[in-house]
Amino acid sequence: MVAGFGEAGLATVDLVADENGDNLEASLALVAAGTPPEDDAERVNSTLRGVTVGLDAAGSGAVVTGPASSAGDDGLLAAIRDDGELRETVSTVDSTDLPSGGIAVVFAAVEQQGGGAGHYGRVGTTDGALPELAAGPDEGGEGS
């Protein structure tokens, strides 16, 4: 999918190779949303939702992140959160303009890697500011 974006001139693609020269594939996608478009928001968001679905299906998950405005009227995060099916598979973070938003993106990516999804930030109905991470083996699990 990424190669297709490069071939279409939609993205610059720099592949990372391992020590044998084989290209490494990413397992998670991070989609950065901007402020809501002023014109034709429904068409723009529909297109971006489609790209997000493709990225999510091609790997182990996707996190869509943006400023608080992207979770408001005509924003991409609002469109994803309002899509009953997509909201169950893709995570969103609406606070990337805050330090806690960057942390929430990392935690949401870990959650995605584990098969979960959630919606974090400060706009609308969210699952809280940050995802809860499961305790590791040194935090009350075996081996303590």
PyMOL commands that set and color helices and strands:
alter all, ss='L'
color gray80, all
select helices_A, chain A and resi 2-7+41-58+68-71+76-81+86-88+99-113
alter helices_A, ss='H'
color red, helices_A
select strands_A, chain A and resi 29-32+62-65+91-93+119-120
alter strands_A, ss='S'
color yellow, strands_A
deselect
rebuild
show_as cartoon
